[in-house]
Structure formats: structure tokens, C-alpha cells
Amino acid sequence: MHDRSTPFEATIKWTRKETRDTFTCAIRISNRDIQRGYRFVPGQFNMLYVPGIGEAPISMSSSPLDRDIMHTVRIAGDVTTALSLLGAGEVIGIRGPFGRGWPIEEAEDLDLLIVAGGLGIAPLRSVARHFMKTHSPKKKTAHPRRMLLYGAKTPKDIVFRDEFPRFRDIFDVFLSVDRADPEEYWRGETGLVTQLFDRLSLDPVRTIVFMCGPEIMMQTSVRELILREVPEEKIFVSMERNMNCGMGICGHCFFGPKFVCKDGPVFRFSEISGLMGIKEL
Ligand SMILES: Cc1cc2nc3c(=O)[nH]c(=O)nc-3n(C[C@H](O)[C@H](O)[C@H](O)COP(=O)(O)OP(=O)(O)OC[C@H]3O[C@@H](n4cnc5c(N)ncnc54)[C@H](O)[C@@H]3O)c2cc1C
């Protein structure tokens, strides 16, 4: 196993703009031995290090079966701005993979419901691409069912917009935006992502949920699911906190008694229900 406390080099293979403030970059680890030993599961993250600037935790948005490792990044501060200015052939540092990812194996035989808000789709695109690479296109009546709900602020903020037609091979896809200007010709739903739950007929006993997005969205979505009798043990949420070491040492990312970097970022909701404030909603 490689040393995850020191960054190793990776070369940027390509970058692509997703929305006005978000881009995807594909990287390849330079050292062949590290490349061979490097394995991640969807939902884990890397610390991306831009020389001379600093590092930031960013989830993998590619499938582990993709040739390159992809990260989809919103420009927020120094590191992400510097990263957005780099192009193919330039070298960055990475440490990882870190954290606990989505329980893909547990989802295999169950109905999988993905709920994403905004850039929360990034670690869930990793799941979607993984299923696209490992499953044949869906059959109309077959169990297990796979469903994907995604909400963005406006049509222009939909990340991976061009990929949704392909996601439909495996998933029933439902999109909504908070608001759309008439000139955007939006023909999908308008409103919060939670209203898309009314479009689903869930079988709570055989459903597993993977969710990532703004915390308020996750709180209201979890509440909707509990009202529909989906057990808390079958709901998984990905949390974000400021973090530094990524290895459960520095304590920057404490979430109650847990470290987001080591015990998460993906948590079974039943483990953290007391920390997420659902009961007060
Ligand atoms: C496990 C994990 C996975 C992540 N995955 C992604 C991803 O796939 N794509 C992506 O774009 N971003 C992701 N992030 C968020 C990203 O790490 C932060 O936006 C990061 O701080 C950006 O670094 P920066 O130097 O550009 O901005 P900074 O200067 O660090 O931050 C800019 C602003 O964002 C605030 N901030 C920083 N980190 C967080 C945080 N975790 N939560 C809320 N506010 C924060 C800061 O306080 C500051 O106001 C993830 C974070 C975590 C913890």
C-alpha cells in the first residue's frame, strides 16, 4: 500500500467545463507502481494538491473502472481556482483514496434510489457510471429498480447534463430545477428535489438510498423517506466538513464524535440521525 500522507504526482489528461463555475478534470497517476496499487470505491475522495497553493478534498466522480480518475470541482477558493487554471499535461499532487464510500455491494439486489442536489451529483456520478459499466440496460418490469432524482438551481446549473440520456439506460431519471427563465425552454419539473418523491412508487422494504447534496436538502429528503417507511439503516448520506489531514488525525472534520474523513464521508443515516437534526424539522 502506498503512503497516503505524502502527495504523489498525477498528470492532468483533460479538463472540461460543466457549468459556469464547475469543471471536471481527469488525471492519471504518474508512478506505475502507485497506479497499480491505487484502488477506490465510489464515494471516496482524494486530497488534490496544487503546488505552491495547497490542497483540498475532492470526491472521485469517475467509476473505478474508468481509465482515468475524474474529479468534478466547483471553484470556491484558492485551491479550486488554481486547479481550474491548469490544463492537459500539467502535474498536480494527490493523496488518497480516503474515507468510506457507498455500499455498492449492498445495493446490488435492492432497488437503488439516488438523490442528488447541486454538485452532490459528483460522488453519485461515480455510482451511476459504475452501474453503467457493470450492468446491462434496464428491462421495463425487472427488479431491482434503479432511480435517480436530481435537483439543480436552474437548467444552466445541471452538472453532467449531457450524460443523463445515458444514465436512463440503467436508471429512471427525474430532474427538477428550483427556477427556470422562459428563454431556457425547460420542460422538466420546477420546484425542490423533494417533490420528485411523489413521482416514485417505492417499495420501502427493498429500497436502499444514496444521497448527497446541501444538508437542508438531505434533511428534508430523509424526512420524506422516513414518512414513506424506508428504514434509517437503508439510507446513506455523504457529509462535507472542512478538513485538513484526511486521515483522522487533525480533528478539523469532527462531526459529533466522528471524523468525516475517516468514518465518512458516507454514513448510514441510523449512525448519525442525532447529529443531523431531522427530529427538529
Ligand atoms: C469529503 C469531501 C468531498 C468533497 N468533494 C468535493 C467535490 O467533489 N467537488 C467540489 O467542488 N468540492 C468538494 N468538496 C468541497 C471542497 O473540498 C471545498 O470547496 C474546498 O475547501 C475548496 O478548496 P479551496 O481552497 O478552493 O477553497 P477554500 O478557500 O478552502 O474555501 C472556500 C470557501 O468554502 C468554505 N469551505 C471549505 N470547505 C468546505 C466544506 N467542506 N464545506 C463547506 N464549506 C467549505 C470555506 O470556509 C470558504 O468559505 C468536498 C469536501 C469534502 C469534505
The ligand as a MOL file (V3000), in Angstrom:
LIG
                    3D

  0  0  0     0  0            999 V3000
M  V30 BEGIN CTAB
M  V30 COUNTS 53 58 0 0 0
M  V30 BEGIN ATOM
M  V30 1 C -15.2700 14.5980 1.6310 0
M  V30 2 C -15.3740 15.8530 0.7930 0
M  V30 3 C -15.5960 15.7300 -0.5750 0
M  V30 4 C -15.6810 16.8730 -1.3740 0
M  V30 5 N -15.8980 16.7170 -2.7030 0
M  V30 6 C -15.9390 17.8080 -3.4900 0
M  V30 7 C -16.1320 17.6630 -4.8950 0
M  V30 8 O -16.2640 16.5480 -5.4310 0
M  V30 9 N -16.1390 18.7950 -5.6360 0
M  V30 10 C -16.0040 20.0520 -5.0730 0
M  V30 11 O -16.0150 21.0490 -5.8070 0
M  V30 12 N -15.8530 20.2110 -3.7460 0
M  V30 13 C -15.8090 19.1330 -2.9600 0
M  V30 14 N -15.6270 19.2980 -1.6010 0
M  V30 15 C -15.5320 20.6750 -1.0460 0
M  V30 16 C -14.1290 21.2450 -1.2560 0
M  V30 17 O -13.1950 20.4250 -0.5870 0
M  V30 18 C -14.0540 22.6830 -0.6970 0
M  V30 19 O -14.8400 23.5310 -1.5000 0
M  V30 20 C -12.5950 23.1430 -0.6540 0
M  V30 21 O -12.3660 23.8300 0.5540 0
M  V30 22 C -12.1910 24.0460 -1.7830 0
M  V30 23 O -10.8670 24.4890 -1.5520 0
M  V30 24 P -10.4170 25.9760 -1.9170 0
M  V30 25 O -9.0320 26.1950 -1.4100 0
M  V30 26 O -10.6640 26.2190 -3.3600 0
M  V30 27 O -11.4340 26.8600 -1.1310 0
M  V30 28 P -11.3160 27.3280 0.3980 0
M  V30 29 O -10.5480 28.5910 0.4320 0
M  V30 30 O -10.8990 26.1770 1.2680 0
M  V30 31 O -12.8430 27.5550 0.7280 0
M  V30 32 C -13.7020 28.4520 0.0950 0
M  V30 33 C -14.9170 28.6200 0.9970 0
M  V30 34 O -15.5980 27.3640 1.1990 0
M  V30 35 C -15.6710 27.0560 2.6120 0
M  V30 36 N -15.4770 25.6230 2.7340 0
M  V30 37 C -14.3290 24.9590 2.5920 0
M  V30 38 N -14.5160 23.6280 2.7520 0
M  V30 39 C -15.8210 23.4700 2.9920 0
M  V30 40 C -16.6390 22.3470 3.2530 0
M  V30 41 N -16.1400 21.1030 3.2770 0
M  V30 42 N -17.9430 22.5520 3.4650 0
M  V30 43 C -18.4550 23.7830 3.4380 0
M  V30 44 N -17.7360 24.9000 3.2050 0
M  V30 45 C -16.4530 24.7330 2.9850 0
M  V30 46 C -14.5690 27.8430 3.2500 0
M  V30 47 O -14.8420 28.0920 4.6070 0
M  V30 48 C -14.5430 29.0920 2.4080 0
M  V30 49 O -15.5580 29.9760 2.7990 0
M  V30 50 C -15.5530 18.1740 -0.7800 0
M  V30 51 C -15.3390 18.2880 0.5880 0
M  V30 52 C -15.2520 17.1510 1.3750 0
M  V30 53 C -15.0380 17.2940 2.8370 0
M  V30 END ATOM
M  V30 BEGIN BOND
M  V30 1 1 1 2
M  V30 2 1 2 3
M  V30 3 2 2 52
M  V30 4 2 3 4
M  V30 5 1 4 5
M  V30 6 1 4 50
M  V30 7 2 5 6
M  V30 8 1 6 7
M  V30 9 1 6 13
M  V30 10 2 7 8
M  V30 11 1 7 9
M  V30 12 1 9 10
M  V30 13 2 10 11
M  V30 14 1 10 12
M  V30 15 2 12 13
M  V30 16 1 13 14
M  V30 17 1 14 15
M  V30 18 1 14 50
M  V30 19 1 15 16
M  V30 20 1 16 17
M  V30 21 1 16 18
M  V30 22 1 18 19
M  V30 23 1 18 20
M  V30 24 1 20 21
M  V30 25 1 20 22
M  V30 26 1 22 23
M  V30 27 1 23 24
M  V30 28 2 24 25
M  V30 29 1 24 26
M  V30 30 1 24 27
M  V30 31 1 27 28
M  V30 32 2 28 29
M  V30 33 1 28 30
M  V30 34 1 28 31
M  V30 35 1 31 32
M  V30 36 1 32 33
M  V30 37 1 33 34
M  V30 38 1 33 48
M  V30 39 1 34 35
M  V30 40 1 35 36
M  V30 41 1 35 46
M  V30 42 1 36 37
M  V30 43 1 36 45
M  V30 44 2 37 38
M  V30 45 1 38 39
M  V30 46 1 39 40
M  V30 47 2 39 45
M  V30 48 1 40 41
M  V30 49 2 40 42
M  V30 50 1 42 43
M  V30 51 2 43 44
M  V30 52 1 44 45
M  V30 53 1 46 47
M  V30 54 1 46 48
M  V30 55 1 48 49
M  V30 56 2 50 51
M  V30 57 1 51 52
M  V30 58 1 52 53
M  V30 END BOND
M  V30 END CTAB
M  END
